[in-house]
Amino acid sequence: MGFQQSHFDYSLFTNKAGSDLVVILVYVDDLLITGNNPSLLSQTREGLQNQFKMKDLGELKFFLGIEFARSSEGIMMCQRKYTLELVSESGLGGAKPVGTPLELNKKLTSEEYDKHIGSD
């Protein structure tokens, strides 16, 4: 289909046709397909569906624990749902928040730095 595999990320494939671009990101059995030309995107989806058994889940909402929300200002990405799941799974859902868990103005350094400058 004319896609080129990225040398930096082997799961990333791009197809350029003039100023048009289609990008496919593969993660196990999930595909993220995007681009700047709706017609070319449609052709790409049809070509893939002719070769593979696929289900189009529509507009991207979640991918790899990241939530995507579109607005007139752009695309917002956040991991709120993923973070809440981690808190719940680790049993910290009932934990009380702490404003400042460390002593104020505490200077933190590594042992290696302390040895280098000769401080204790």
Phi and psi in degrees as a GROMACS rama.xvg file:
@    title "Ramachandran Plot"
@    xaxis  label "Phi"
@    yaxis  label "Psi"
@TYPE xy
90.2889  11.411  GLY-2
-82.1759  146.62  PHE-3
-112.163  132.661  GLN-4
-80.9919  135.33  GLN-5
-68.2328  142.442  SER-6
-81.3908  -15.5597  HIS-7
-95.5553  -31.0671  PHE-8
-140.729  106.267  ASP-9
-67.8516  -8.68226  TYR-10
-95.82  4.80592  SER-11
-108.473  127.851  LEU-12
-126.272  137.313  PHE-13
-128.45  150.518  THR-14
-137.095  114.775  ASN-15
-106.414  134.749  LYS-16
-133.283  93.5944  ALA-17
67.9609  -122.554  GLY-18
-92.7163  -1.0736  SER-19
-86.8993  145.064  ASP-20
-140.231  135.601  LEU-21
-123.31  133.517  VAL-22
-122.857  133.364  VAL-23
-122.975  127.055  ILE-24
-112.825  125.791  LEU-25
-107.145  128.896  VAL-26
-133.633  105.603  TYR-27
53.6685  -100.302  VAL-28
-116.282  19.0665  ASP-29
-112.269  140.745  ASP-30
-119.779  136.933  LEU-31
-112.871  116.79  LEU-32
-118.492  127.764  ILE-33
-146.255  166.064  THR-34
176.875  -178.336  GLY-35
-108.441  6.02644  ASN-36
-131.386  107.046  ASN-37
-55.8917  -36.7458  PRO-38
-66.247  -43.8595  SER-39
-67.2203  -35.9165  LEU-40
-62.5778  -44.0205  LEU-41
-62.4432  -44.0246  SER-42
-61.2565  -40.1886  GLN-43
-64.1163  -46.9728  THR-44
-60.0948  -44.3738  ARG-45
-62.3589  -42.9368  GLU-46
-61.8599  -42.5873  GLY-47
-67.0438  -40.2324  LEU-48
-67.0224  -27.2007  GLN-49
-72.4536  -26.5966  ASN-50
-96.4044  -29.2976  GLN-51
-133.512  153.234  PHE-52
-77.7112  115.525  LYS-53
-137.113  156.355  MET-54
-125.58  124.873  LYS-55
-86.771  117.254  ASP-56
-89.7649  6.72051  LEU-57
81.6573  -154.718  GLY-58
-63.0078  139.139  GLU-59
-63.5828  127.873  LEU-60
-121.244  -42.9696  LYS-61
-135.872  141.806  PHE-62
-154.928  120.658  PHE-63
53.2681  42.0747  LEU-64
80.9309  4.20321  GLY-65
-107.075  130.942  ILE-66
-93.9186  135.283  GLU-67
-115.779  131.523  PHE-68
-132.6  127.532  ALA-69
-96.19  145.552  ARG-70
-147.015  178.292  SER-71
-66.6267  -18.6286  SER-72
-89.1663  -11.5214  GLU-73
140.266  -153.034  GLY-74
-115.701  127.619  ILE-75
-103.04  134.35  MET-76
-118.43  133.639  MET-77
-148.664  162.941  CYS-78
-119.418  31.7144  GLN-79
-57.4327  -51.8582  ARG-80
-60.6924  -44.3142  LYS-81
-61.8205  -43.4418  TYR-82
-64.0748  -43.6289  THR-83
-62.5398  -37.9581  LEU-84
-64.6377  -41.2638  GLU-85
-62.5166  -43.1821  LEU-86
-61.9128  -44.0195  VAL-87
-65.6476  -46.4394  SER-88
-65.594  -29.1701  GLU-89
-87.3442  0.88447  SER-90
75.8934  19.8243  GLY-91
-100.69  11.5944  LEU-92
-59.3634  -31.7674  GLY-93
-96.6703  5.12259  GLY-94
-67.876  146.45  ALA-95
-87.5699  134.889  LYS-96
-70.0667  152.234  PRO-97
-122.863  130.017  VAL-98
-62.955  -52.0667  GLY-99
-135.305  103.317  THR-100
-73.0721  -12.7556  PRO-101
-115.768  160.456  LEU-102
-59.4864  136.486  GLU-103
-61.4636  142.122  LEU-104
59.2455  24.7685  ASN-105
-72.4421  128.437  LYS-106
-91.8128  120.544  LYS-107
-107.248  130.478  LEU-108
-137.406  164.395  THR-109
-88.0332  157.601  SER-110
-59.7813  -38.4748  GLU-111
-60.7779  -42.3299  GLU-112
-66.1122  -44.768  TYR-113
-59.3276  -42.5079  ASP-114
-65.8484  -38.0061  LYS-115
-63.5819  -41.053  HIS-116
-93.175  -3.74956  ILE-117
77.3928  23.6394  GLY-118
-98.2767  161.92  SER-119
